[in-house]
Amino acid sequence: MKSAVVVGAGIWGTSLALRLAEAGWRVTVVEQHQPGHVRQASAGETRLIRSAHGRDEWYTRMAWQARDAWRALEERSGETLFVEAGLLWFARDPDGWEADSARVLKEVGVPHEIWEPERIGRVFPDFVGDDLAFALWEPKAGVLRARRSVQVIAKLARAAGVEFVRGRALPYDGTGVVLGGEVLRADRVVWACGAWLPELFPEVAGLEVTKQDTFHFGVPAEWSAPRVPAWVDYGVSVYGHGDVDGVGMKATSDAEGEPYDPENGTRMVSPASEEMARAYLRKRFPALAELPVVFSQVCQYISTPDGHWLIAEVADGVWLMGGDSGHGFKHAPTLADYMVELLDGDREPEPWFGLGDRTAARGLRTSGLTE
């Protein structure tokens, strides 16, 4: 039986562990806290799931496939993880990123529509869209219950035979994992430790961890999902969705924040971030601008220079899996299938995931990132 150690029990690590166990591997997951702990990027209350990725067909296909995988996880677990509220992309440029996305969605076969600005206002109790050219509507998109999803997948992984060990892991001699004085070895070691990756592998250039403040506003019942869809204003890096589970309507910036230490950094959101969110509400949803924040949370992005993930073998059998750059959560079940193929040696990773210089890469940064 092949063996694997996966370091990190976020959405990528737990999804991979589950898939490996199902494929017959003996799997150990090492996590210094608990699956779904609040320091994880994966542990936000919600994440968006959508297929639009500008001109990038690869991510579009994976996201569309992931939607079915999330539905399958719901059936297995008996829990509702995906709120299919649909998602609107607010387009300011008639020939910009959203138009590129629409063309790729058509090629891939993802349901979508182009809406005139006046139609957008019909799905929100209050809306101002006088600066928009159109909206791109993805009816099969929506919202994932993020933290709960990590916990559910970890539970499924345990049931499939995965062993979870709590402790702080360190690399050992290029091929092993040090845990409390003990060295763990396996046929494959995967470091899927999110924002801790730059500290553990400082030789990997370009990884940046940033503080991301998120806000949920106390809205009336008519602002709840799925009655109110998710939305993204890509041009100004703001996104949100209707109230899910009484946590409030999410409205927050996707712009990269200040450098951040995930272990020791403050867990308090900044007043400046809140004011940015309120300024957007005043413009787009003015009836909500002065409502109270009922829930806020500090999350973090771990980003690469070009926005493409880091998936690379750094020593014989040792892989790094990270740099989700704010758009990795939704892909997790399908990405796990992809990783199993890599670990089995059945395929090679796409070149844009490598360790090399990314300044001349495909440039997903120009294609848009939002969860």
N, C-alpha and C positions, 0 to 999 in steps of 0.2 A: 504493500500500500504506500502510495506517495504521501509525503508529509509537507505541511506548510505552517509557518508562523506568520501571522498577520499582526503588525503592530498598529494599533489604533482601532477603536470601536465606534468611529463615526459612520456616516451613511455608506461611504465607500468601503471601509474595512469590514463592517458587518455584512454588507451585501456580498462582498467577495467571499467571506468565510462561509456563508450559507451556500453559495453556489459551488464552492470547492467541495464542501461536505457532501452535497448532493451528487457530485461527480465522482465520489469515492475516495477523496483525500482524507487523511487524518489532519485535523486543523486545530491549532491553538491560537487564540486571540489574546494579545497582551494590551491592557488598557490601564493607565495609571489612575483613572477615576472610575466612572461607570458609563455604560452606553447611554447616550442622551444627556450627559452632564452639561451644565450650562456654559462651560468654557468652550465647548465644541461649536464650530461654525454650523454643524448639522443640527444643533439643539435649539435653533430659533423656533418659535411657535409654528411658523408657516414658511413655505417656499412656493414659488410659482412653477407650474409645469406647462410648457408651451413648446412649439416646434419651430417657430420662426427664428432664423439665425442669419438674416441677410442673405448673402450669396453663398453661404457655406452649406452645401448639400450633405456633407458627412454628418455634422451635428444634427441637422434637420431630420435625417433618417433615423439616427439613434434616438432622438427625443420622441419621435412618433412611435417607434417600437417600444420605448420605455413605458408609454402610456398603457399598452396592453399588459406589460409586465407588472405595473402597479395594480391594475385590476386583478391580476392573478394572485398577487400577494394579499389583496383584500379578501378574496375568496378563501384562501388558505387560512388566514388569521381570524376571519369573522369580524374584522374591524373595518370601518370606513376611513380610509387614509386620504382619499382623493375627492375633493369637492369640485365637481365638473360645472363650474360657473361660467366657462368661456372667458376669453381674454380679448381686450381691445388694445391695439397699438395706435396711439395718437400720432398721426403723420403731419408734419409741418411742410415737408418738401414733397411735391407730387412725384418726383423721380428719385427719391432718396432710399434709405435703408428699408423702409417698409415696402416700397414697390419692389425692391430686389427680393425681399422675403416672399412676397406674394408669387413671384415668378417661380421661385424654388419650391414653394409649397405646392403649386400646381404640378410641377414636374414629378414631385415625390408622391402626389396623390393625397395630400393632407387637406381636409375640408377647411375652407376659408371663404370670406367674402370681403368685398370692398364696400365700405359704408360712406355715404355722404355725411358731412358734419351734423346736419339737422337730425339725422337718424340716431346719432350717438346720444344726443340729449334725451331721447325717449327711454333709455335704460337706466338713467341716473335720476334720482329725485331732484337734483340740482346740478347744473352743468353749464360751463361757458366754454365754447369751442370756436370762437370767432377767429382764432389764429391757425386753425387746422385746415389742411387740404382734404384729408379723408381719414378714415380709420381702417385698419386691417383687423378683421374679426376672425378669431379662431374659436369656433364653437365647442371643440373638444378639449380645449385647454382648461386651466383652472388653478386650484390651490391644493397643495399637499400639507397635511399635518406633519410637520417636519420632525419635531422631537419625538412624538409618538411613533412615527415611522421607524426611527432608529431603534427604539425599544422593542417594537413588534418584530423587526427583522432579527434583532439579537435573540429574542425568545425563540423564533423559528430556527435560528442557527443552533442554539443549545439543544433543541429537540432533535436536530439532525446529527448531533454528536460532537459539535464544536465545543472545545474546552476554553473557557474564559479565565484568564489569570490576571489578577490585579497587581500592578506594579509599574515602576518607571523603567522602561527599556532603554538600553544604550547599544550602539553598534559594537561588535567585537570582531577584530581581526578581519574586517571586510566581509565575513560570511556568516557570523553568528549574532546572537542577541544576548546581551548580559542583562540578567534580571536578579537583583538582590544577591550578587555573588555567584549565581549559577549561570552557565552558558547554555542557551537553547540553540539547538541546530535542527535544520530540516532540509528537505530537498529544495524548497523554495522559501525565501524570506521576503515579505512584502512590507515596506514601510509606508503605511497609509495614515500617517499621523498628523495630517493637516498643518496647522500653524506652527507646530513644533518641528517641522521638517528642516527649516533653515538652521536651527540651533544644532540639530543632530548631524546635519550634513552641510557644514558651512562652505565646503568646496563647490557646492552647486550654486552657480552664480545666477543672480537675477530674481530670486524669489523674494517677494515683499509681503509682509503681513501688515494689514491696515485695520483700524478700528472702524466699525460700521454700526452706527446708532439706528435703531428701528423704533417706530412709534405707531401705536394703535389708539385711535380716538374714539371716545364714547359717543356713538351715533344712535339715532332712533332706529326702530325695528326695520323700517323700509330700506335701510342701507345694508341689510344683511345679505351674505352670499347663501345660495346661488342666485337670489333675485338680482343682486348687483354683481356684475362681472369683475374679474381682475382687470387691471389696466396697466399700461406702460407708456410713459412719455419719454421715449428713447432720446429725443433731441436734447432734453435737459436732465437726463439720468434720474428720473423719479418714477416710482411705481407703487402699486398698492392693490387692495382688493376689499370687498365687502366684509362685514363682520363675520367671523367664523368662531363658533363656540363661545360667544359673549366676550371675546378678548378685545373687541373694537375693530373699527375699520383701519386697516394698515395703509399708511401713506408716508413714504420715506424715500430718502435719496439713495441712489445706487452709485453715486460718485465715490471714488476711492478716498478714504479718510486718512488720518494721520498714522504714522508708524505705531505698531502696537505689540506689546508683550502679552501673549494669550494666558500665561500663567500668573503674572503679577500685575498686569495692567488694571486700571480702574474698571469696575463694572457699572459705573454711573454714566448715563448719557449726558451729552453736553447741552447747555442752553442754546448754543449757536445752532446745533443740529435740529433742535426742536423748532427754532424760529425759521429755519430753511423749509421744514415740512409745512409749517403754518403759512409761510409766504406762498407756497405752491397752492395750498388749499384756497387761499384768498383769490387766486387767479382762476383756478379750474372748478372748484367746488366751494364757492364762497359761503354757503350756509353752514359749512363745517369748520370754518377757520378759527372760531373761538371756542370750540368744544374742548372739554378736558382730555388730556392724555390719560387713558385708563390702564395702559400697559406699555412699558418700554423695555428695551433689551439691548445690551451691547453684544454684537456678534463680531466676526472678523472675516476678512477675505485673505487668502493666500494666493497671490497673483504672480504670473510669469510676465515677462516684458511684452509678449505679443498676445496674451490671453489664451493661448493653447495650453492644455494640460501637460504636466510632466509625467510621462510613463516611460521608464527607462531601466534597463539592466545595468547596474553599476559594478557588479562583480558576478562571478559565476553563481547563478541562482538567486542573486539578491536584486530586488527591484524597488524602485521608488515610484510612488503613485500619489501625486499631489498637484498643487498649483491649480486648484479647480477654478480660480479666477472669477468667482461669483456666478458661475453657470454650470456647476457640476451636480447639484443635488438630484435634480429630476432624472438624470441619466443613469443613476446608480444601478438599478437592476440589470439593464442592458450592458452597461460598462462592465459589470461583474462577469457576464458571459464572455465578453471580449477578453478580459484579463485571464480567464481560465484557458482560453485558446493560446494566449501568449505564454503562460506558465507551462502548458503542455508542449510547447514548441511547435504548435500547429500553424502559427502565423507570426509575422514580424510586426512590430508596432509601426504605425504611420510615422513617417520621418518628422513631421511637425511636432511630435511629442518628445523629441530627443533632447540631449544635454547640450547640444551645440549652440552656436550663435544664432539668436532668433531675430536679429535686427532686420534681416531680409526675408523673414518667414511670411506665411500667408496672411498674417496681420488680422487676426480676429478682432483686435482692438477697434478696427474700423467697421466691424460688422455688428457690434453691439453685444453687451453682456447684461443680463439681469437674471440672476438665480437660475 
